[in-house]
Amino acid sequence: MDTILFLAHTEPDGTLAKPALEALGVAVDLKQSLATTLIVGLYGAQTQPAANFLANCGAEKFLAVQGEPFSSARYASDAAACEALARAAAATIILAAETSRKARIAAGVAHRLGGVVDTHVTAITAESSGLQATRWFYRQRIEGRLTRTARPWLLLLDPGNHAAWAGEPGAATAEVLEVPVPESLNRTTVNGFVTPPADQQTIRPDADLLFVAGAGWTKKQKDGQPHVAEAEAIIVDFLSNAKASLGSSKSLVDLSGENQSALRFLTHLNQVGQTGASPRHPKGLATCCHGEEPHTVGWRFIGERRAINLDAGCGWARGKADVLYVADAFEVMTKVNALLDRK
Ligand SMILES: Cc1cc2nc3c(=O)[nH]c(=O)nc-3n(C[C@H](O)[C@H](O)[C@H](O)COP(=O)(O)OP(=O)(O)OC[C@H]3O[C@@H](n4cnc5c(N)ncnc54)[C@H](O)[C@@H]3O)c2cc1C
């Protein structure tokens, strides 16, 4: 019978982030359908707040690796902690959230355990034929289902696919494992993080709205001139007001590489489409973007779709959007910003 280990790193205050709670939701469901043992394994500077929060999740046991050496994302210490937790749990199925911190160590830990690993998993279910993991291939065009007999099987679960576990907190006592601090730790010291301020953080996976900027924002407008600086101001104003996530068409992000006037805050990471991302948001608004198939294919997980384009015959009008506003996006978004400012 399989033993499930839910593995998570804690945040600096000892709590768990949403992706970890989503992975726990999967682990709890799986425990119920397999009627098997669930063990919680936590590591970080402190783990007690997380253990207490999960006290009533149905886990038979709590294991922890804690202390300052395990506070930062660093291969040597993270891998040592996860290996120790997996061995102590004698786990055969190890579930964790696909965070960048976890993704860095997952393959190495699976190798140390003599096991196997799958990443970007969207679901894992118990079928009569065995456990089945689901994931997307080829930029979310093909959904694959796979099963493995090798154990331990480490699965990283992509965030946003399962409801976060929620339950009454309580008091849990974790068995604390003594993990020797790896010698290689001395080679890597974490001096801190350098991150852009929140208002420059344009990709926001949790946002309710995806705002897509197309190349039209940089094109000549009705006065025969481009208005790139004005476009930047309008878009930044809207993003900070609406807390929307910023997507882009390929043409627009490619412009900067061609030394043409472009919006400075866009990178290829913002690109939505066939050769870009397929983000998940309840709503989307495309502006100055033509709505060609290679772009709109990236909208497959967007709930309600709207677009603003001067051209009534653009791609959005051909079944790609629920609502198309045939209008000047400069004028519409300036008006929208004024309304949001007033709020
Ligand atoms: C193999 C392949 C892969 C590709 N992958 C991707 C991909 O992943 N993502 C992607 O986006 N594209 C991709 N493309 C490119 C795609 O086909 C289009 O060329 C691209 O999406 C066009 O970008 P755009 O709509 O921003 O620009 P344009 O086609 O130049 O459209 C600009 C639009 O802005 C409108 N406009 C201008 N001014 C205003 C205004 N004031 N108000 C309102 N509207 C205005 C115009 O009417 C026009 O419709 C791919 C192409 C190929 C061949």
The ligand as a MOL file (V3000), in Angstrom:
LIG
                    3D

  0  0  0     0  0            999 V3000
M  V30 BEGIN CTAB
M  V30 COUNTS 53 58 0 0 0
M  V30 BEGIN ATOM
M  V30 1 C 4.6300 30.0290 -35.6580 0
M  V30 2 C 4.0230 31.2950 -35.1180 0
M  V30 3 C 3.8510 31.4250 -33.7580 0
M  V30 4 C 3.2940 32.5790 -33.2360 0
M  V30 5 N 3.1070 32.6780 -31.8730 0
M  V30 6 C 2.4890 33.7740 -31.3740 0
M  V30 7 C 2.2250 33.8900 -29.9750 0
M  V30 8 O 2.5630 33.0160 -29.1780 0
M  V30 9 N 1.6000 34.9990 -29.5320 0
M  V30 10 C 1.2280 36.0240 -30.3740 0
M  V30 11 O 0.6760 37.0120 -29.8950 0
M  V30 12 N 1.4780 35.9420 -31.6920 0
M  V30 13 C 2.1130 34.8690 -32.2040 0
M  V30 14 N 2.3790 34.8140 -33.5380 0
M  V30 15 C 2.1640 36.0370 -34.3470 0
M  V30 16 C 0.6990 36.2710 -34.6860 0
M  V30 17 O 0.3790 35.5470 -35.8390 0
M  V30 18 C 0.4550 37.7550 -34.9470 0
M  V30 19 O 1.3950 38.2090 -35.8850 0
M  V30 20 C 0.5640 38.6380 -33.7130 0
M  V30 21 O -0.2240 38.1320 -32.6660 0
M  V30 22 C 0.0680 40.0310 -34.0790 0
M  V30 23 O 0.2450 40.8870 -33.0020 0
M  V30 24 P -0.7200 42.1230 -32.7880 0
M  V30 25 O -2.1290 41.6890 -32.9320 0
M  V30 26 O -0.3320 42.7970 -31.5090 0
M  V30 27 O -0.2460 43.1140 -33.9570 0
M  V30 28 P -0.9420 43.5760 -35.3080 0
M  V30 29 O -1.2980 42.4040 -36.1450 0
M  V30 30 O -0.0380 44.5970 -35.8810 0
M  V30 31 O -2.3210 44.2440 -34.8360 0
M  V30 32 C -2.3690 45.4940 -34.2370 0
M  V30 33 C -3.8320 45.7780 -34.0480 0
M  V30 34 O -3.9560 46.9850 -33.3190 0
M  V30 35 C -5.1270 47.6250 -33.7820 0
M  V30 36 N -5.0350 49.0380 -33.3790 0
M  V30 37 C -4.1160 49.9700 -33.7450 0
M  V30 38 N -4.3670 51.1360 -33.1200 0
M  V30 39 C -5.4530 50.9350 -32.3360 0
M  V30 40 C -6.1930 51.7840 -31.4640 0
M  V30 41 N -5.8630 53.0540 -31.2400 0
M  V30 42 N -7.2460 51.2340 -30.8000 0
M  V30 43 C -7.6170 49.9380 -31.0090 0
M  V30 44 N -6.9610 49.1210 -31.8420 0
M  V30 45 C -5.8860 49.6070 -32.4970 0
M  V30 46 C -5.1250 47.4080 -35.2700 0
M  V30 47 O -6.4400 47.5410 -35.8080 0
M  V30 48 C -4.6130 45.9600 -35.3560 0
M  V30 49 O -5.6800 45.0580 -35.3950 0
M  V30 50 C 2.9270 33.6570 -34.0870 0
M  V30 51 C 3.1050 33.5170 -35.4600 0
M  V30 52 C 3.6470 32.3600 -35.9710 0
M  V30 53 C 3.8250 32.2470 -37.4550 0
M  V30 END ATOM
M  V30 BEGIN BOND
M  V30 1 1 1 2
M  V30 2 1 2 3
M  V30 3 2 2 52
M  V30 4 2 3 4
M  V30 5 1 4 5
M  V30 6 1 4 50
M  V30 7 2 5 6
M  V30 8 1 6 7
M  V30 9 1 6 13
M  V30 10 2 7 8
M  V30 11 1 7 9
M  V30 12 1 9 10
M  V30 13 2 10 11
M  V30 14 1 10 12
M  V30 15 2 12 13
M  V30 16 1 13 14
M  V30 17 1 14 15
M  V30 18 1 14 50
M  V30 19 1 15 16
M  V30 20 1 16 17
M  V30 21 1 16 18
M  V30 22 1 18 19
M  V30 23 1 18 20
M  V30 24 1 20 21
M  V30 25 1 20 22
M  V30 26 1 22 23
M  V30 27 1 23 24
M  V30 28 2 24 25
M  V30 29 1 24 26
M  V30 30 1 24 27
M  V30 31 1 27 28
M  V30 32 2 28 29
M  V30 33 1 28 30
M  V30 34 1 28 31
M  V30 35 1 31 32
M  V30 36 1 32 33
M  V30 37 1 33 34
M  V30 38 1 33 48
M  V30 39 1 34 35
M  V30 40 1 35 36
M  V30 41 1 35 46
M  V30 42 1 36 37
M  V30 43 1 36 45
M  V30 44 2 37 38
M  V30 45 1 38 39
M  V30 46 1 39 40
M  V30 47 2 39 45
M  V30 48 1 40 41
M  V30 49 2 40 42
M  V30 50 1 42 43
M  V30 51 2 43 44
M  V30 52 1 44 45
M  V30 53 1 46 47
M  V30 54 1 46 48
M  V30 55 1 48 49
M  V30 56 2 50 51
M  V30 57 1 51 52
M  V30 58 1 52 53
M  V30 END BOND
M  V30 END CTAB
M  END
